[in-house]
Amino acid sequence: MSVLALTGATGFVGKATVDRAIARGHTVRALTRRKQPPREGVTWVEGSLAREDSLARLASGADVVIHIAGVVNGSKLDFIHGNVDGTRNMAAAAASMGVRRFVHVSSMAAREPQLSNYGRSKERSEAEVRKSGLDWTMVRPPGVYGPGDMEMRDVFRMAKLGVVILPPPGRISLIHVTDLARLLVAMAETDSGRDIYECDDGVDGGYTHSQFARLVGAAVGRRRVLPLPMPRALLKFAGWADPFFRDSFAKLTPDRAAYLCHRDWTCTPDRRPPSSLWAPRVATPEGLAQTAAWYRAEGLL
C-alpha cells in the first residue's frame, strides 16, 4: 500500500480521510499545528502550510499528497494565505520531494469565483495545482455533513425548534463525510489524473433549501418544520451582523452570505466521478439521522 501525506488531517473531513486511509492499509503522514496523541499508522508532522521545511518533511517519502486544509471563514487576505499560498506551497513541496500524485480538495464555490472571496481563492488554488507539473486530481464537494460537523449545527438546532431560517430560494447538493473520505482515498489510489470531479449523494438536482430543512427536521424528530427563506438583502445584512454579535463564533459573514445567495450549488451530473472509481453509499436521510444522533450524544442539540 501507499504512503499518503495529508494536510487538514485534524479537521472534520481530514479525520474521516485518515480513518479511511488506515482502513485501506495505507500509511499516513499528517500535518498538524499542535502535538497530537500517537496513533498507529500515522506519523504526525508538526508545522503549517506557511512553513516550507515542514511541508518538505510531510511530503518526504510520500507517494500521494491529499491536500484538504483550507480557510473557509476569514478576510480576503486569510483566504489568499490559506487557500492560494498554502496550496502553492504544498504543491511545490510535493514536486520537490518526488511525490507522484496530488489530490486537491477544492469547492463548488470555485465554479462562481465572482460571488465571494472564498470562491475566488479556491479558483486560484486550482490554478496553482494545474501549473504545478504534478499528476493531479481535484474534487469540488458540495455541502459536507455528518457526525463531527459543526458547520450545520445551527440548522439542526433551528429544525428542533420547528422553524429553519434559510437563504433565498435555491438548490444544493449534499455528501456525507464518510463518502467524501472514500472518494479522496480512491482518488489517491488511482493513476488516472488531471480531472476535476464534483460529488454528491447521487440525487440528481439535489434539494431545494426547503426540502433540506424538512429532511433535517425529520432527522431531529420534528414532523413539521417551517422553512423560512430570507430575502437577499436581509441575508446580506445578517452577514454583517453575525460577526458583530458572535465574533469568531459567527457562522455567517458577508462573504458567506454572498455565496449562499446563489441559486444553484448542485452537482453537475457529467462531472461526477466514474462509477468504476467511486459511488456514494450513504443516503442523505440516513446520514442526517446519524448526524442528529451525534449532536444529541454530545449535548449539542
C-alpha positions as CSV (number, residue, x, y, z in Angstrom):
1,M,0.0,0.0,0.0
2,S,1.0,3.7,-0.3
3,V,2.2,6.4,2.0
4,L,-0.3,9.2,2.0
5,A,0.6,12.7,3.1
6,L,-2.4,14.7,4.4
7,T,-3.0,18.3,5.2
8,G,-6.1,19.2,7.2
9,A,-5.9,15.8,8.9
10,T,-7.2,17.1,12.3
11,G,-10.3,18.7,10.7
12,F,-13.7,17.3,10.0
13,V,-13.0,15.9,6.6
14,G,-9.4,15.1,7.4
15,K,-10.2,12.9,10.3
16,A,-12.6,10.8,8.2
17,T,-10.0,10.6,5.5
18,V,-7.3,9.4,7.9
19,D,-9.7,6.7,9.2
20,R,-10.4,5.6,5.6
21,A,-6.8,5.6,4.6
22,I,-5.8,3.4,7.6
23,A,-8.7,1.1,7.0
24,R,-7.4,0.6,3.4
25,G,-4.0,-0.3,4.7
26,H,-2.1,2.9,3.8
27,T,0.4,4.6,6.0
28,V,-0.4,8.2,6.8
29,R,1.8,11.2,7.3
30,A,-0.3,14.1,8.7
31,L,0.4,17.8,9.1
32,T,-0.6,19.3,12.4
33,R,-0.1,22.7,14.1
34,R,-0.3,21.1,17.6
35,K,1.0,18.0,19.2
36,Q,-1.3,15.0,18.7
37,P,-1.7,11.8,20.6
38,P,0.1,8.8,19.0
39,R,-1.9,6.8,16.6
40,E,-0.9,3.5,14.9
41,G,-0.3,4.0,11.2
42,V,0.0,7.8,11.5
43,T,3.2,9.9,11.6
44,W,2.4,13.4,12.8
45,V,4.5,16.2,11.3
46,E,4.3,19.5,13.2
47,G,4.1,22.6,11.0
48,S,1.9,24.7,8.8
49,L,1.2,25.4,5.1
50,A,3.3,28.6,5.5
51,R,6.4,26.6,6.5
52,E,8.3,25.1,3.6
53,D,10.5,23.0,5.9
54,S,7.5,21.2,7.5
55,L,5.9,20.7,4.1
56,A,9.0,19.1,2.8
57,R,9.2,16.8,5.8
58,L,5.5,15.9,5.3
59,A,6.0,15.1,1.6
60,S,9.3,13.2,2.1
61,G,8.7,9.5,1.3
62,A,5.1,10.0,0.4
63,D,3.5,8.5,-2.8
64,V,0.5,10.8,-2.8
65,V,-0.5,14.1,-1.1
66,I,-4.1,14.7,-0.2
67,H,-4.5,18.4,0.3
68,I,-7.6,19.0,2.4
69,A,-6.6,22.0,4.5
70,G,-8.1,25.4,3.7
71,V,-9.7,28.5,5.1
72,V,-13.5,28.7,4.9
73,N,-14.1,31.8,7.0
74,G,-11.9,34.9,7.2
75,S,-10.8,38.0,5.4
76,K,-9.8,38.3,1.8
77,L,-6.1,38.1,2.9
78,D,-6.9,35.0,5.1
79,F,-8.3,33.2,2.0
80,I,-5.3,34.1,-0.1
81,H,-2.8,33.0,2.5
82,G,-4.7,29.8,3.4
83,N,-6.1,28.6,0.1
84,V,-3.8,30.1,-2.6
85,D,-0.4,30.4,-1.0
86,G,-0.9,27.3,1.1
87,T,-1.8,25.2,-2.0
88,R,1.1,26.6,-3.9
89,N,3.5,25.8,-1.1
90,M,2.2,22.2,-0.7
91,A,2.3,21.5,-4.4
92,A,5.9,22.9,-4.6
93,A,6.9,20.7,-1.7
94,A,5.3,17.6,-3.3
95,A,7.1,18.3,-6.5
96,S,10.5,18.8,-4.8
97,M,10.1,15.6,-2.9
98,G,9.2,13.5,-5.9
99,V,5.6,12.8,-4.9
100,R,3.8,11.1,-7.9
101,R,0.3,12.3,-7.3
102,F,-1.6,15.3,-5.8
103,V,-5.2,15.1,-4.7
104,H,-6.7,18.6,-4.1
105,V,-9.9,19.4,-2.3
106,S,-11.4,22.5,-3.8
107,S,-15.0,23.6,-3.6
108,M,-18.1,24.2,-5.7
109,A,-17.5,27.9,-4.9
110,A,-14.7,27.8,-7.5
111,R,-17.3,27.5,-10.2
112,E,-18.5,31.0,-9.4
113,P,-15.4,32.9,-8.3
114,Q,-17.1,36.3,-8.8
115,L,-19.5,35.7,-5.9
116,S,-17.1,35.6,-3.0
117,N,-13.6,36.0,-1.9
118,Y,-13.7,32.4,-0.7
119,G,-14.7,31.2,-4.2
120,R,-12.1,33.3,-5.9
121,S,-9.4,31.9,-3.6
122,K,-10.5,28.3,-4.4
123,E,-10.4,29.0,-8.1
124,R,-6.9,30.4,-7.7
125,S,-5.9,27.3,-5.6
126,E,-7.0,25.1,-8.5
127,A,-4.8,27.2,-10.9
128,E,-1.8,26.6,-8.6
129,V,-2.4,22.8,-8.8
130,R,-2.7,22.9,-12.6
131,K,0.6,24.6,-13.1
132,S,2.5,22.5,-10.5
133,G,3.6,19.9,-13.1
134,L,2.3,17.1,-10.8
135,D,-0.2,14.3,-11.7
136,W,-3.3,15.8,-10.1
137,T,-7.0,15.2,-9.5
138,M,-9.3,17.7,-7.9
139,V,-12.7,17.4,-6.3
140,R,-15.3,20.1,-5.6
141,P,-17.5,18.9,-2.8
142,P,-21.0,20.4,-2.1
143,G,-22.2,20.7,1.5
144,V,-20.4,18.1,3.6
145,Y,-22.1,16.9,6.7
146,G,-22.0,14.0,9.2
147,P,-21.1,13.2,12.8
148,G,-18.4,15.6,13.9
149,D,-19.6,18.5,11.8
150,M,-20.1,21.9,13.4
151,E,-20.9,24.0,10.4
152,M,-24.5,22.8,10.1
153,R,-25.3,22.6,13.8
154,D,-27.3,25.8,13.7
155,V,-29.6,24.3,11.1
156,F,-30.3,21.2,13.2
157,R,-31.0,23.4,16.3
158,M,-33.5,25.5,14.3
159,A,-35.2,22.4,13.0
160,K,-35.6,21.1,16.5
161,L,-37.5,24.3,17.3
162,G,-39.7,23.9,14.2
163,V,-38.5,26.9,12.1
164,V,-35.5,27.0,9.8
165,I,-34.2,30.3,8.5
166,L,-32.9,29.7,5.0
167,P,-31.1,31.6,2.2
168,P,-33.2,32.8,-0.7
169,P,-34.7,30.0,-2.8
170,G,-32.2,27.8,-4.4
171,R,-30.9,24.2,-4.7
172,I,-28.0,22.4,-3.0
173,S,-26.3,19.1,-3.2
174,L,-25.0,17.2,-0.2
175,I,-22.5,14.5,0.7
176,H,-21.8,12.5,3.8
177,V,-18.3,12.9,5.2
178,T,-17.5,9.2,5.0
179,D,-18.5,9.1,1.3
180,L,-16.2,12.1,0.6
181,A,-13.3,10.4,2.5
182,R,-13.9,7.2,0.5
183,L,-13.6,9.3,-2.7
184,L,-10.4,11.1,-1.6
185,V,-8.7,7.8,-0.8
186,A,-9.9,6.2,-4.1
187,M,-8.5,9.2,-6.0
188,A,-5.2,8.7,-4.2
189,E,-5.2,5.0,-5.2
190,T,-5.8,5.5,-8.9
191,D,-3.3,6.7,-11.6
192,S,-5.8,8.4,-13.8
193,G,-5.4,12.1,-13.4
194,R,-6.0,15.7,-14.3
195,D,-9.7,15.5,-13.8
196,I,-12.0,17.8,-11.8
197,Y,-14.8,15.9,-10.1
198,E,-18.0,17.1,-8.4
199,C,-19.5,14.6,-5.9
200,D,-22.8,14.3,-4.1
201,D,-25.2,11.7,-2.7
202,G,-26.3,10.7,-6.1
203,V,-29.6,12.6,-6.1
204,D,-29.9,14.4,-9.5
205,G,-30.7,18.1,-9.0
206,G,-30.0,17.9,-5.3
207,Y,-32.5,19.5,-2.9
208,T,-34.3,22.8,-2.6
209,H,-33.5,24.7,0.6
210,S,-36.9,23.9,1.9
211,Q,-36.6,20.2,1.2
212,F,-33.3,20.2,3.1
213,A,-34.9,21.9,6.1
214,R,-37.6,19.3,6.2
215,L,-35.1,16.5,5.9
216,V,-33.2,17.9,8.9
217,G,-36.5,18.3,10.7
218,A,-37.2,14.6,10.2
219,A,-33.7,13.8,11.4
220,V,-34.3,15.6,14.7
221,G,-37.8,14.1,15.1
222,R,-39.9,17.1,14.1
223,R,-42.9,16.1,12.0
224,R,-43.4,19.6,10.7
225,V,-40.8,22.2,10.1
226,L,-41.5,25.7,8.7
227,P,-38.8,26.7,6.1
228,L,-38.3,30.5,6.2
229,P,-36.3,31.8,3.2
230,M,-34.7,35.2,3.9
231,P,-34.8,38.0,1.3
232,R,-31.4,38.5,-0.3
233,A,-31.0,42.0,1.3
234,L,-31.8,40.7,4.8
235,L,-29.3,37.8,4.5
236,K,-26.6,40.2,3.5
237,F,-27.4,42.4,6.5
238,A,-27.3,39.3,8.7
239,G,-23.9,38.5,7.2
240,W,-22.6,41.8,8.6
241,A,-24.4,41.4,12.0
242,D,-23.4,37.8,12.9
243,P,-19.7,38.6,13.3
244,F,-20.6,41.6,15.4
245,F,-22.6,39.6,17.9
246,R,-20.8,36.3,17.8
247,D,-17.3,37.5,16.9
248,S,-15.1,34.4,16.0
249,F,-18.1,32.1,16.6
250,A,-20.0,33.6,13.7
251,K,-21.1,31.1,11.0
252,L,-22.4,33.8,8.7
253,T,-20.2,36.5,7.2
254,P,-20.7,39.0,4.4
255,D,-18.6,36.7,2.1
256,R,-20.6,33.6,3.0
257,A,-23.9,35.5,2.6
258,A,-22.9,36.4,-1.0
259,Y,-22.1,32.8,-1.6
260,L,-25.3,31.5,-0.1
261,C,-27.5,33.8,-2.2
262,H,-26.5,31.9,-5.4
263,R,-29.4,29.7,-6.6
264,D,-27.6,26.6,-7.8
265,W,-25.0,24.7,-5.8
266,T,-25.9,21.3,-7.2
267,C,-23.5,18.7,-8.6
268,T,-23.1,18.7,-12.3
269,P,-24.0,15.1,-13.3
270,D,-21.4,14.7,-16.0
271,R,-18.7,15.8,-13.6
272,R,-19.4,13.0,-11.1
273,P,-16.5,10.5,-10.6
274,P,-16.9,7.4,-12.8
275,S,-18.7,4.6,-11.1
276,S,-15.6,2.4,-11.6
277,L,-13.8,4.8,-9.2
278,W,-16.5,5.6,-6.6
279,A,-20.2,5.8,-5.8
280,P,-21.9,7.2,-2.8
281,R,-23.2,4.8,-0.1
282,V,-24.9,7.0,2.5
283,A,-28.4,8.2,1.6
284,T,-29.0,11.7,2.9
285,P,-31.9,10.9,5.2
286,E,-29.9,8.2,6.9
287,G,-26.8,10.4,7.1
288,L,-28.8,13.3,8.6
289,A,-30.2,11.0,11.2
290,Q,-26.7,9.8,12.1
291,T,-25.6,13.4,12.5
292,A,-28.6,14.4,14.7
293,A,-27.9,11.4,16.9
294,W,-24.3,12.5,17.3
295,Y,-25.4,16.1,18.2
296,R,-27.7,14.6,20.9
297,A,-25.0,12.4,22.2
298,E,-22.6,15.3,22.5
299,G,-25.2,17.6,24.1
300,L,-25.2,19.9,21.1
301,L,-28.9,20.0,20.4
